[in-house]
Amino acid sequence: MESVAYSPDGRHIISGSFDRSIRIWDAETGAAVGKPLEGHTGTVRSVAYSPNGWYITSGSEDTTIGIWDAETGAAIGKPLEGHMGGVWSVAYAPNGQHITSGSYDNSIRIWDAETGAAVGIPVVGHTGVVRSVVYTPDGRHIISGSEDTTIRVWDAKTGAPVGKPLEGHTDCVWSVACSPNGQHIISGSGDRTIRIWNAETGAAIGRSLGGHTWEVYSVAYTPDGQHIISGAGDRAIRVWDARTGAAIGNLVDGHAKPVQSVAYSPDGRYIASGSNDYTIRIWNADTGAVVGGPLMGHTDIVWSVAFSPNGRHVVSGARDTTIRIWSTDTGAAISSPLEGHTQNVGCVAYSPNGRRIISGSDDATIRIWDAETGTAIGGPITGHNNNVRSVAYTPDGRHIISGSRDRTIRIWDAETGAAVNSPIEGHTSGVFSVAYSPHGQRIISGSGDRTIRIWAADTGAAIGKPLEGHTGVVWSVAYSPNGQHIISASADKTIRIWDAHTGGAVGYPLKAHTASVRSIACSPDGRRVVSGSHDTTIHVWDIFPHPPNQFSSACNPSDANFCAQPDASGWVRDPKNGLLYWVPPDCCTGLYSPALLTIPPTSHTRSVSLGFEDFVFGTSWTQIFNRTNS
């Protein structure tokens, strides 16, 4: 889809597409209205309604402009021909009498909307493709934005230039718009900025508006002229104060792409997440409301995030090979990016005292950084012969542990970077996650071989058998703060809980995500687990709402803390494996209880709610029967 526009009465939306058609949609229901408008032989780059809503005009790469009856979808007359290149933008004059068009041939043309005849000669002056054209509200002028990096103003009657080109952008101007009162012009550019201009003098007003991490393809004013809205290739929609230029927020509250990493703040009040959409976000752990971000600066997937021990900063590692440090209060980047890795940075972590940051990379190295200055401490730590996918400090900060695609786990001296003991081997596929027990005596690891393993931290010896149950890659593992449980997340879309001493599974797999679960973290009080998934959502689970010695006895569905999960056949069971109730299999995914919070709350993920107002259970079915309810 290349272009969309609302009808003047707001009842319909039109769209132009790569498939060479125009479609009309019901704005309230989203249903298609009538058949596609067909006739163009190239991509439809731009569409617009006439001011009275009776007609639609379209511009196409086939070099023509079409005019259509908005009610019947019938073409009106022949296509308007004259451009020597594809038509990138079209617009109606406020009185509906003329249409203007901008083209790949670097020119602008004006057409009689009733007859389709060209009005005057082509308007020339740009030295690059004309990407955007728009009339001023009074219809006296046409504004154009071009690949030549300039904005120009033209007399709508004569086509003569009005004043000099508006210069300031350093890349293609993709979109231009005029304020409702006609006093200001805004422009969005490939240089990732928005600029505001005085429409009368052409002077730039204030500094450029920065925040997008990709080319700005579209800009518009709100009807009252108080705000500017911008859309960019970074998939973000931003809102700005039109008077001050201050950023007000982002209309997309959730991640637009898979969530790769999640972390709890030390006080348990906040959750940080990193995503394929290149951003980091901070959420309220209780309500799921976004409280910070999107934190923008990375230019590729954010693989890992971690809070500093004091909670004041978040560190992130990304595929753009950099590490960034952010203020959790302001969202501002602290210093320049930490550079040194030559490939994707897949994992980051703070030392327990918060003075250092460690990072692991696809360049097979680990690096240590000064958390305050961002400078590298010593050279890279080498030893792995494949991607380093997970790093962590021991609780006392004396050692660093790393897991790699080379199937090994290594322990390093945190001060010198020297290897401690031989590599820990046993997994038959890459090691994607490692973690220390709270007391530092054990190590757990999750692997592509679908297992979790427990190791003695001092000797590297395997403890017990592998923990088996997942049917996909184990992407993330964590200990509960009291060390009694292990939590794991997998590509099989589930989270599992294990007894850390026996290795036995505790309860049934937790199912709510609809795609691979890439990251988990336990809250500092040990009662909750947060998970991030490729389904773009984050879930917060009340895994341990009761003290550990009561956990196995919590089985009353009407308890607000009860978090039951159906087995493969849909049955929910009590801790002694007795049947409690049955849920239809097609309702099991997304099953909601008071113990599950989905972030963002407006997620597309379906939730299924169960009511227990009249629920009763007993040792036999005769105790459940109640004649008054029969």
DRENVEX-547770 format. One record per residue (C-alpha): x, y, z. Coordinates in Angstrom, 3 decimals, padded with zeros to 6 digits. Last residue first. Example, Ala and Ser with C-alpha at 12.3 -4.5 7.8 and 13.67 -1.06 7.14 Angstrom:
# DRENVEX-547770
R        c1        c2        c3
R   013.670  -001.060   007.140
R   012.300  -004.500   007.800
This chain:
# DRENVEX-547770
R        c1        c2        c3
R  -030.364  -027.924   037.450
R  -029.142  -024.940   039.474
R  -031.515  -025.448   042.393
R  -030.749  -029.197   042.348
R  -027.071  -028.595   043.066
R  -024.629  -031.239   041.830
R  -020.993  -030.650   042.779
R  -020.958  -033.090   045.684
R  -022.358  -035.808   043.438
R  -019.425  -035.300   041.042
R  -016.980  -036.678   043.569
R  -014.207  -035.324   045.784
R  -015.450  -031.752   045.520
R  -015.683  -028.702   043.307
R  -017.753  -025.546   043.104
R  -017.733  -022.737   040.519
R  -020.692  -020.383   040.558
R  -018.733  -017.111   040.430
R  -015.775  -018.731   038.668
R  -015.792  -016.798   035.411
R  -013.211  -017.574   032.727
R  -011.665  -014.953   030.430
R  -010.100  -015.735   027.062
R  -007.537  -013.257   025.716
R  -006.702  -012.724   022.066
R  -003.306  -011.214   021.290
R  -003.770  -008.052   019.247
R  -002.287  -006.106   022.107
R  -004.197  -003.170   023.535
R  -002.905  -003.845   027.067
R   000.693  -003.586   025.776
R   001.769  -005.650   027.574
R  -000.333  -008.607   028.764
R  -000.882  -009.187   032.487
R  -001.545  -012.690   033.806
R  -002.423  -013.534   037.417
R  -006.020  -012.310   037.257
R  -006.597  -015.192   034.813
R  -006.562  -015.108   031.053
R  -006.368  -017.980   028.611
R  -004.548  -016.611   025.566
R  -004.163  -020.019   023.975
R  -006.510  -022.418   025.770
R  -009.661  -021.296   023.961
R  -009.290  -023.580   020.910
R  -008.674  -026.485   023.278
R  -012.063  -026.075   025.040
R  -011.353  -025.599   028.764
R  -012.052  -028.402   031.277
R  -012.395  -028.194   035.046
R  -010.775  -029.361   038.281
R  -009.385  -032.831   037.542
R  -007.090  -034.266   040.200
R  -003.347  -034.258   039.540
R  -002.477  -033.821   043.220
R  -001.606  -030.145   042.633
R  -005.072  -029.565   041.125
R  -005.760  -030.081   037.429
R  -006.898  -027.981   034.518
R  -007.992  -030.111   031.568
R  -007.679  -028.807   027.987
R  -006.306  -031.941   026.295
R  -002.726  -030.649   026.173
R  -002.870  -029.549   029.811
R  -004.711  -026.430   030.913
R  -002.862  -023.708   032.821
R  -004.007  -022.375   036.173
R  -002.900  -019.103   037.693
R  -004.722  -018.688   041.019
R  -003.815  -015.375   042.642
R  -007.339  -013.987   042.639
R  -008.510  -017.186   044.379
R  -011.706  -018.337   042.660
R  -009.777  -021.127   040.944
R  -008.759  -022.640   044.311
R  -005.560  -024.632   043.806
R  -002.863  -023.046   045.928
R  -001.516  -026.073   047.810
R   001.736  -026.484   045.871
R   002.760  -022.868   046.357
R   002.208  -022.774   050.086
R   005.765  -023.633   051.141
R   007.131  -021.289   048.492
R   005.218  -018.226   049.780
R   002.199  -017.485   047.585
R   001.953  -015.443   044.378
R   004.749  -017.486   042.806
R   004.182  -017.367   039.039
R   002.246  -014.124   038.949
R   003.000  -013.775   035.232
R   003.820  -010.620   033.280
R   003.495  -011.005   029.526
R   005.259  -008.929   026.858
R   003.917  -008.807   023.339
R   005.450  -008.546   019.834
R   004.429  -012.176   018.894
R   008.198  -012.788   018.781
R   008.024  -012.900   022.551
R   009.027  -011.221   025.783
R   008.408  -012.781   029.200
R   008.144  -011.277   032.672
R   008.138  -013.510   035.755
R   006.534  -012.572   039.035
R   006.681  -013.523   042.687
R   010.430  -013.597   043.195
R   010.616  -010.303   045.075
R   013.242  -009.041   042.599
R   011.004  -009.885   039.624
R   012.193  -012.782   037.463
R   013.292  -012.286   033.856
R   012.387  -014.041   030.613
R   013.452  -013.706   026.980
R   012.794  -015.100   023.524
R   009.375  -016.747   023.740
R   008.643  -018.029   020.204
R   005.160  -017.197   018.952
R   001.538  -017.139   020.143
R   002.301  -016.308   023.748
R  -000.223  -017.440   026.334
R   000.953  -020.847   027.491
R   002.679  -021.590   030.776
R   003.926  -025.181   030.778
R   002.323  -027.353   033.468
R   003.145  -027.594   037.136
R   006.675  -027.743   038.502
R   008.924  -029.861   036.271
R   011.536  -031.887   038.137
R   015.174  -030.864   038.220
R   015.423  -032.080   041.819
R   017.088  -029.105   043.478
R   016.115  -026.267   041.116
R   012.515  -027.438   040.850
R   011.530  -026.419   037.345
R   009.167  -023.859   035.849
R   008.394  -023.779   032.138
R   007.550  -020.975   029.725
R   005.971  -021.841   026.394
R   005.963  -020.714   022.759
R   007.926  -023.809   021.540
R   010.789  -021.383   020.807
R   011.491  -021.560   024.512
R   011.547  -019.828   027.844
R   012.936  -021.278   031.074
R   012.408  -020.657   034.787
R   014.474  -022.346   037.478
R   013.174  -022.618   041.025
R   014.485  -022.739   044.585
R   017.228  -020.133   044.216
R   015.469  -017.575   046.410
R   015.699  -014.962   043.644
R   014.123  -017.361   041.097
R   016.796  -018.529   038.685
R   016.729  -017.628   035.007
R   016.855  -019.249   031.570
R   016.365  -017.908   028.038
R   016.288  -019.146   024.463
R   015.597  -022.846   024.952
R   015.224  -024.048   021.351
R   012.055  -026.043   020.777
R   010.150  -029.026   022.178
R   010.691  -028.140   025.835
R   010.371  -031.005   028.273
R   013.853  -032.029   029.325
R   016.003  -030.875   032.214
R   019.408  -032.462   031.562
R   020.457  -035.054   034.132
R   021.980  -034.367   037.505
R   024.672  -031.821   038.228
R   027.179  -031.468   035.398
R   030.730  -030.659   036.504
R   032.063  -027.167   035.848
R   034.283  -027.433   038.922
R   033.558  -024.274   040.918
R   030.192  -023.318   039.345
R   028.729  -026.810   039.591
R   026.490  -027.187   036.533
R   022.753  -027.414   035.832
R   021.494  -028.069   032.313
R   018.425  -026.934   030.410
R   017.452  -028.818   027.258
R   016.063  -028.062   023.799
R   019.367  -028.879   021.971
R   019.442  -025.202   021.010
R   020.484  -024.549   024.565
R   019.643  -023.166   027.973
R   022.243  -022.996   030.742
R   022.231  -023.025   034.522
R   025.192  -022.337   036.789
R   025.535  -023.277   040.436
R   027.413  -022.058   043.505
R   026.806  -018.338   043.017
R   024.426  -017.970   045.985
R   021.738  -016.448   043.747
R   022.228  -019.197   041.132
R   024.226  -018.030   038.134
R   022.749  -017.643   034.650
R   023.428  -018.758   031.081
R   021.445  -018.384   027.850
R   021.852  -019.287   024.186
R   024.213  -022.263   024.333
R   024.562  -023.712   020.838
R   023.899  -027.394   020.237
R   024.919  -030.752   021.732
R   025.236  -029.402   025.267
R   027.802  -031.133   027.432
R   030.869  -028.937   027.711
R   032.129  -026.475   030.302
R   035.295  -024.845   028.969
R   038.418  -025.472   031.057
R   039.223  -023.670   034.298
R   039.086  -019.896   034.768
R   039.916  -018.053   031.538
R   041.725  -014.746   032.001
R   039.782  -011.502   031.635
R   041.965  -009.877   034.285
R   039.423  -008.382   036.685
R   036.311  -010.384   035.840
R   038.225  -013.684   035.808
R   036.451  -015.719   033.173
R   034.123  -018.729   033.124
R   033.194  -020.433   029.860
R   030.127  -022.291   028.645
R   030.410  -024.326   025.467
R   028.230  -025.273   022.495
R   030.243  -023.140   019.984
R   027.053  -021.074   019.749
R   028.208  -019.492   022.963
R   027.510  -019.084   026.655
R   029.466  -016.757   028.914
R   030.197  -016.485   032.643
R   032.011  -013.616   034.305
R   033.789  -013.872   037.649
R   034.537  -011.777   040.717
R   031.288  -009.799   040.782
R   030.095  -011.359   044.045
R   026.789  -012.457   042.482
R   028.707  -013.934   039.534
R   028.455  -011.771   036.432
R   026.509  -012.711   033.308
R   026.962  -013.161   029.551
R   024.831  -014.779   026.838
R   024.976  -015.315   023.074
R   028.702  -015.246   022.272
R   028.879  -016.164   018.586
R   031.516  -018.751   017.653
R   035.108  -019.754   018.464
R   035.015  -018.836   022.138
R   038.367  -018.022   023.672
R   038.774  -014.275   023.463
R   038.270  -011.436   025.927
R   038.548  -008.153   024.047
R   041.190  -005.702   025.213
R   041.401  -003.818   028.467
R   038.627  -001.713   029.897
R   036.677  -000.087   027.056
R   035.505   003.454   027.707
R   031.833   004.207   028.357
R   032.707   006.819   030.974
R   030.384   005.787   033.804
R   029.787   002.122   032.969
R   033.484   001.455   032.293
R   033.357  -001.283   029.707
R   034.285  -004.989   029.544
R   034.265  -006.845   026.253
R   033.477  -010.435   025.315
R   034.518  -011.855   021.966
R   033.137  -014.303   019.370
R   032.546  -011.541   016.742
R   028.878  -012.460   017.227
R   029.113  -010.430   020.394
R   029.084  -010.508   024.158
R   028.967  -007.445   026.358
R   029.992  -006.608   029.892
R   029.211  -003.406   031.756
R   031.140  -002.078   034.728
R   030.618   000.142   037.734
R   027.161  -001.110   038.652
R   028.320  -002.839   041.843
R   026.783  -006.168   040.725
R   028.379  -005.859   037.262
R   025.950  -004.834   034.540
R   024.931  -007.080   031.637
R   024.853  -007.120   027.824
R   024.036  -009.727   025.177
R   023.785  -010.124   021.396
R   026.084  -007.385   020.130
R   026.160  -007.992   016.343
R   029.590  -007.700   014.746
R   032.828  -005.743   014.917
R   032.703  -004.988   018.618
R   034.538  -001.841   019.656
R   031.973   000.903   020.029
R   030.123   002.158   023.075
R   027.562   004.641   021.730
R   028.114   008.252   022.763
R   027.301   009.576   026.206
R   024.130   008.811   028.180
R   021.255   008.542   025.705
R   018.156   010.335   026.879
R   015.117   008.420   028.119
R   014.611   011.104   030.771
R   014.309   009.148   034.018
R   015.573   005.749   032.828
R   018.698   007.409   031.465
R   020.102   005.362   028.603
R   023.365   003.542   027.893
R   024.108   002.261   024.393
R   026.112  -000.704   023.124
R   027.048  -000.868   019.459
R   027.469  -003.510   016.730
R   024.338  -002.344   014.766
R   022.894  -005.720   015.786
R   022.161  -004.278   019.188
R   023.162  -004.168   022.841
R   021.285  -002.115   025.413
R   022.093  -000.648   028.830
R   019.413   000.844   031.042
R   020.218   003.459   033.675
R   018.948   004.789   036.991
R   017.870   001.419   038.402
R   020.574   001.400   041.082
R   021.817  -002.034   039.939
R   021.868  -000.867   036.294
R   019.002  -002.267   034.241
R   019.620  -004.678   031.368
R   018.642  -004.881   027.691
R   019.587  -007.328   024.917
R   019.000  -007.968   021.231
R   018.025  -004.537   019.958
R   017.616  -005.015   016.188
R   019.171  -002.297   014.015
R   019.874   001.420   013.837
R   020.072   002.025   017.558
R   019.238   005.553   018.612
R   015.677   005.541   019.853
R   014.299   005.038   023.337
R   010.583   004.563   022.722
R   010.399   005.523   025.354
R   009.390   005.586   028.962
R   006.284   004.998   031.026
R   004.342   002.548   028.854
R   001.394   001.181   030.804
R   001.523  -002.512   031.729
R  -000.313  -001.819   034.983
R   001.882  -003.444   037.615
R   005.240  -003.620   035.848
R   004.981  -000.053   034.524
R   006.758  -000.217   031.191
R   010.040   000.996   029.679
R   010.669   000.734   025.948
R   013.797   000.122   023.892
R   013.756   000.602   020.130
R   015.223  -000.903   016.945
R   011.833  -002.367   015.813
R   013.399  -005.810   016.328
R   012.871  -005.183   020.015
R   014.273  -004.389   023.427
R   012.195  -004.350   026.612
R   012.529  -002.722   030.028
R   010.218  -003.561   032.926
R   009.488  -001.301   035.875
R   008.451  -001.434   039.520
R   010.545  -004.445   040.538
R   012.933  -002.344   042.649
R   015.981  -003.605   040.733
R   014.275  -002.902   037.377
R   013.114  -006.032   035.590
R   014.485  -007.054   032.183
R   013.111  -008.090   028.796
R   014.803  -009.050   025.521
R   013.986  -009.935   021.930
R   010.485  -008.509   021.461
R   009.300  -009.118   017.901
R   008.128  -006.112   015.848
R   005.909  -003.050   016.218
R   006.585  -002.736   019.928
R   003.625  -001.284   021.782
R   002.515   002.292   022.378
R   002.395   003.326   018.720
R   001.116   006.904   018.775
R   004.470   008.192   019.998
R   004.759   011.199   022.223
R   004.764   014.929   022.647
R   008.023   015.866   020.916
R   008.651   019.592   021.254
R   008.494   021.655   018.075
R   007.411   024.694   020.100
R   004.335   025.840   018.168
R   003.456   022.660   016.268
R   003.841   020.482   019.375
R   004.933   017.163   017.943
R   003.360   013.711   017.577
R   005.303   010.722   016.320
R   004.282   007.625   014.388
R   007.046   005.040   014.514
R   007.566   002.292   011.956
R   011.280   003.239   011.653
R   010.505   004.049   008.017
R   008.774   007.183   009.158
R   005.439   008.743   010.033
R   004.989   012.283   011.314
R   002.138   014.098   013.045
R   002.245   017.818   013.748
R   000.111   019.392   016.459
R  -001.722   022.626   017.126
R  -003.094   023.175   013.641
R  -006.688   022.508   014.707
R  -007.124   019.957   011.912
R  -003.941   018.096   012.973
R  -001.042   018.898   010.674
R   000.600   016.307   008.447
R   003.952   014.682   007.687
R   004.859   011.540   005.729
R   007.951   009.642   004.659
R   010.424   010.527   007.392
R   013.532   008.426   006.690
R   014.695   006.305   009.605
R   015.617   006.720   013.255
R   012.949   009.299   014.011
R   013.708   011.616   016.878
R   014.773   014.923   015.370
R   012.738   018.066   014.764
R   014.861   020.584   012.849
R   015.755   023.717   014.758
R   013.647   026.810   015.057
R   011.552   028.248   012.259
R   013.253   028.039   008.871
R   012.691   031.101   006.715
R   010.531   030.794   003.597
R   009.283   034.364   004.086
R   005.534   033.872   003.767
R   005.186   030.175   004.597
R   007.512   030.417   007.611
R   009.087   026.988   007.737
R   008.975   023.969   010.070
R   011.380   021.082   009.560
R   011.024   017.352   010.190
R   014.104   015.146   010.426
R   015.248   011.680   009.371
R   017.644   012.968   006.645
R   015.260   011.285   004.198
R   012.958   014.184   004.817
R   009.681   015.412   006.234
R   008.505   018.963   005.579
R   006.283   021.450   007.350
R   004.953   024.737   006.009
R   003.569   027.529   008.180
R   001.198   030.473   007.948
R  -001.562   028.869   005.899
R  -004.057   028.866   008.772
R  -004.581   025.102   008.418
R  -000.796   024.516   008.423
R   000.683   023.456   005.078
R   002.097   020.038   004.277
R   005.196   018.563   002.652
R   006.428   014.990   002.240
R   009.399   013.054   000.937
R   012.068   015.755   000.906
R   015.182   013.865  -000.224
R   018.331   014.405   001.825
R   020.316   017.165   003.507
R   017.371   019.335   004.491
R   018.059   023.018   004.963
R   016.890   024.843   001.876
R   013.572   026.489   001.074
R   013.855   027.449  -002.611
R   013.711   031.186  -003.274
R   010.607   033.357  -003.444
R   007.401   032.447  -005.239
R   008.180   030.462  -008.376
R   005.878   031.072  -011.354
R   003.240   028.452  -012.104
R   000.878   031.176  -013.301
R  -002.308   030.409  -011.398
R  -001.015   028.313  -008.473
R   001.948   030.627  -007.861
R   004.708   028.290  -006.707
R   006.485   027.520  -003.419
R   009.521   025.251  -003.378
R   010.933   022.772  -000.887
R   014.482   021.524  -001.385
R   016.454   018.283  -000.938
R   016.824   017.634  -004.729
R   014.558   014.623  -004.127
R   011.753   017.112  -004.023
R   009.063   018.759  -001.954
R   006.391   020.961  -003.496
R   004.090   023.716  -002.270
R   001.371   025.136  -004.505
R   000.056   028.637  -003.917
R  -003.145   030.643  -004.108
R  -005.504   027.860  -003.023
R  -006.391   029.603   000.244
R  -005.516   026.489   002.253
R  -002.106   026.168   000.499
R  -002.087   023.456  -002.146
R   000.010   020.304  -001.832
R   002.703   018.488  -003.801
R   005.081   015.702  -002.737
R   007.857   013.600  -004.241
R   008.994   015.808  -007.117
R   011.954   013.859  -008.531
R   015.113   015.927  -008.770
R   016.394   019.187  -010.222
R   013.334   021.205  -009.200
R   012.627   024.302  -011.243
R   009.844   023.369  -013.631
R   006.106   023.982  -013.703
R   004.808   022.272  -016.836
R   002.952   024.602  -019.233
R  -000.452   026.149  -018.727
R  -003.484   024.275  -017.472
R  -003.512   020.728  -018.817
R  -006.980   019.507  -019.788
R  -008.769   016.987  -017.594
R  -012.103   018.620  -018.387
R  -013.568   018.998  -014.890
R  -010.420   018.920  -012.743
R  -008.516   021.310  -015.026
R  -004.916   020.214  -014.607
R  -001.759   021.707  -013.112
R   001.597   020.049  -013.662
R   004.725   019.820  -011.537
R   008.070   018.754  -012.986
R   011.108   016.689  -012.018
R   010.265   013.968  -014.596
R   009.653   011.617  -011.660
R   006.470   013.546  -011.099
R   004.407   015.962  -009.067
R   000.710   016.560  -009.756
R  -001.803   019.383  -009.273
R  -005.550   019.099  -009.662
R  -007.825   022.057  -010.317
R  -011.423   023.149  -009.761
R  -011.936   021.508  -006.364
R  -012.124   024.827  -004.518
R  -009.347   023.739  -002.107
R  -007.161   022.621  -005.062
R  -006.929   018.849  -005.366
R  -003.672   016.976  -004.807
R  -001.501   014.408  -006.606
R   001.914   012.888  -005.827
R   004.446   010.474  -007.339
R   003.436   010.455  -011.008
R   005.788   008.270  -013.016
R   007.808   009.917  -015.748
R   007.286   011.931  -018.940
R   004.225   013.693  -017.555
R   001.592   014.717  -020.081
R  -001.360   012.392  -019.804
R  -004.548   012.708  -017.782
R  -006.331   009.339  -017.983
R  -009.461   009.337  -020.126
R  -012.856   010.456  -018.949
R  -014.262   009.681  -015.547
R  -013.355   006.152  -014.414
R  -016.186   004.386  -012.608
R  -015.872   003.721  -008.887
R  -019.625   004.190  -008.466
R  -019.712   006.571  -005.513
R  -016.237   008.137  -005.694
R  -016.455   008.680  -009.463
R  -012.863   008.410  -010.628
R  -010.151   010.668  -012.043
R  -006.854   009.118  -013.109
R  -003.418   010.701  -013.434
R  -000.879   009.160  -015.803
R   002.871   008.393  -015.888
R   002.381   004.552  -015.522
R   004.020   005.079  -012.122
R   000.632   006.277  -010.972
R  -001.247   009.273  -009.636
R  -004.843   009.031  -008.459
R  -007.821   011.357  -008.232
R  -011.059   010.592  -006.437
R  -014.344   012.387  -006.984
R  -017.555   013.259  -005.161
R  -015.982   014.038  -001.784
R  -016.766   017.765  -001.991
R  -013.094   018.687  -001.493
R  -011.997   016.141  -004.155
R  -010.472   013.023  -002.620
R  -006.797   012.122  -003.007
R  -004.614   009.187  -004.061
R  -000.866   008.800  -004.588
R   001.659   006.200  -005.715
R  -000.556   003.804  -007.664
R   001.905   001.245  -009.022
R   001.690   000.815  -012.787
R  -000.862  -000.134  -015.459
R  -003.649   002.023  -014.059
R  -007.197   001.043  -014.953
R  -008.747  -000.547  -011.922
R  -010.862   000.837  -009.115
R  -011.283  -002.137  -006.782
R  -014.870  -003.370  -006.299
R  -017.416  -001.881  -003.959
R  -016.762  -000.757  -000.400
R  -014.214  -002.960   001.359
R  -014.908  -003.457   005.062
R  -012.824  -001.607   007.631
R  -015.881  -001.268   009.875
R  -015.775   002.438   010.717
R  -013.747   003.873   007.835
R  -015.594   001.800   005.206
R  -012.973   001.150   002.562
R  -012.407   002.252  -001.026
R  -009.712   000.602  -003.112
R  -007.398   001.891  -005.812
R  -005.566  -000.583  -008.031
R  -002.114  -000.988  -009.557
R  -001.164  -003.974  -007.319
R   001.523  -001.781  -005.784
R  -001.290   000.071  -004.054
R  -003.450   003.143  -003.690
R  -005.836   003.471  -000.772
R  -009.096   005.248  -000.134
R  -010.763   005.697   003.248
R  -014.454   006.317   003.789
R  -016.838   007.939   006.277
R  -014.621   010.856   007.286
R  -016.862   013.458   005.637
R  -013.987   014.816   003.520
R  -012.990   011.251   002.454
R  -009.839   010.050   004.182
R  -006.599   009.367   002.326
R  -004.140   006.510   001.847
R  -000.995   005.995  -000.234
R   001.505   003.300  -001.137
R   000.000   000.000   000.000
